[in-house]
Amino acid sequence: MAQKEREQALEMISYLIGDEETSRDEIIDRFSQNSQRYDKVMETVNFMGPLITAQTTAELFLSNRKNVYILDVAAGTGLCAEKLYSHGFRKMDALDPSSRMLDEARRKGLYGRYFTEALRENALNIANDTYDAVTISAMSSMVLIKLPIEAFEELIRIVKPGGYIINTFMHSLLSAVLLRENMKTLEDQGKWKQIELKHFQRPGNGNDVVSVHKVLT
Ligand SMILES: C[S@@+](CC[C@H](N)C(=O)[O-])C[C@H]1O[C@@H](n2cnc3c(N)ncnc32)[C@H](O)[C@@H]1O
């Protein structure tokens, strides 16, 4: 039974991830349609993304966590906020284009503001230098690898100089050309600097990484 449940959960996860052909709007729609099942599916596969993201964030802020202001991008149902909360973080906002995923997060009452918006080439309706950190736990892979450089520039704009962008994703995405190029271009331009890249084993199979960039401008 447990084995069958796990297989079904893995099937659901591949459906949610989609492939190169799945449009970004279709991906959002898939999450919306499965928002009520999402937490259970992730629990079944012992999904570590939120735990690792929050742990890494906690290591960067050793004191005064209740005043650290965080934007959780691709927040979904708020699994990352739950883990951040357990480390003492209290000031967290959520950004996700799926209103139904955010509805699930709202029930947990952990975020202050909810932005039903996608991280894309467009400007975010958020003032410069607002946050101490941005967390991104398992943003849809097919979206992450196609993010234009403007999306990362927006994150840099809304994070205070000296703040951090903590991004957890599948190890295999490290070879995605655009993602790699964007990370390097912004480093060459002196906008951010990668200070950490940690690998961790996913229970079952595969590896994930957590990448930490320090915002310089
Ligand atoms: C695998 S879930 C991760 C949710 C949560 N961070 C977690 O760790 O459980 C991926 C999320 O990415 C969101 N997403 C898809 N496209 C996005 C975009 N362009 N900007 C921000 N979030 C996006 C989806 O709506 C979905 O909630």
The ligand as an SDF file (V2000), in Angstrom:
LIG
                    3D

 27 29  0  0  0  0  0  0  0  0999 V2000
    6.9420   22.3700   -6.4760 C   0  0  0  0  0  0  0  0  0  0  0  0
    6.0080   23.7890   -5.9940 S   0  0  0  0  0  0  0  0  0  0  0  0
    6.9950   24.4170   -4.6800 C   0  0  0  0  0  0  0  0  0  0  0  0
    6.1560   25.0360   -3.6130 C   0  0  0  0  0  0  0  0  0  0  0  0
    6.8870   25.3120   -2.2980 C   0  0  0  0  0  0  0  0  0  0  0  0
    7.9470   26.2750   -2.4570 N   0  0  0  0  0  0  0  0  0  0  0  0
    7.4140   24.0340   -1.7080 C   0  0  0  0  0  0  0  0  0  0  0  0
    8.6340   23.8810   -1.5450 O   0  0  0  0  0  0  0  0  0  0  0  0
    6.5840   23.1700   -1.3980 O   0  0  0  0  0  0  0  0  0  0  0  0
    6.3240   24.8810   -7.3380 C   0  0  0  0  0  0  0  0  0  0  0  0
    5.5550   26.2040   -7.2590 C   0  0  0  0  0  0  0  0  0  0  0  0
    6.0800   27.0800   -8.2740 O   0  0  0  0  0  0  0  0  0  0  0  0
    5.0230   27.9320   -8.6490 C   0  0  0  0  0  0  0  0  0  0  0  0
    5.3700   28.6460   -9.8840 N   0  0  0  0  0  0  0  0  0  0  0  0
    5.2050   28.2670  -11.1510 C   0  0  0  0  0  0  0  0  0  0  0  0
    5.6300   29.2350  -11.9850 N   0  0  0  0  0  0  0  0  0  0  0  0
    6.0980   30.2540  -11.1990 C   0  0  0  0  0  0  0  0  0  0  0  0
    6.6600   31.5310  -11.4740 C   0  0  0  0  0  0  0  0  0  0  0  0
    6.8770   31.9550  -12.7140 N   0  0  0  0  0  0  0  0  0  0  0  0
    6.9690   32.3220  -10.4370 N   0  0  0  0  0  0  0  0  0  0  0  0
    6.7800   31.8980   -9.1460 C   0  0  0  0  0  0  0  0  0  0  0  0
    6.2580   30.7050   -8.8430 N   0  0  0  0  0  0  0  0  0  0  0  0
    5.9220   29.8910   -9.8660 C   0  0  0  0  0  0  0  0  0  0  0  0
    3.8480   26.9680   -8.7790 C   0  0  0  0  0  0  0  0  0  0  0  0
    2.5990   27.6330   -8.7980 O   0  0  0  0  0  0  0  0  0  0  0  0
    4.0580   26.0990   -7.5280 C   0  0  0  0  0  0  0  0  0  0  0  0
    3.3230   26.5890   -6.4260 O   0  0  0  0  0  0  0  0  0  0  0  0
  1  2  1  0
  2  3  1  0
  2 10  1  0
  3  4  1  0
  4  5  1  0
  5  6  1  0
  5  7  1  0
  7  8  2  0
  7  9  1  0
 10 11  1  0
 11 12  1  0
 11 26  1  0
 12 13  1  0
 13 14  1  0
 13 24  1  0
 14 15  1  0
 14 23  1  0
 15 16  2  0
 16 17  1  0
 17 18  1  0
 17 23  2  0
 18 19  1  0
 18 20  2  0
 20 21  1  0
 21 22  2  0
 22 23  1  0
 24 25  1  0
 24 26  1  0
 26 27  1  0
M  CHG  2   2   1   9  -1
M  END
$$$$
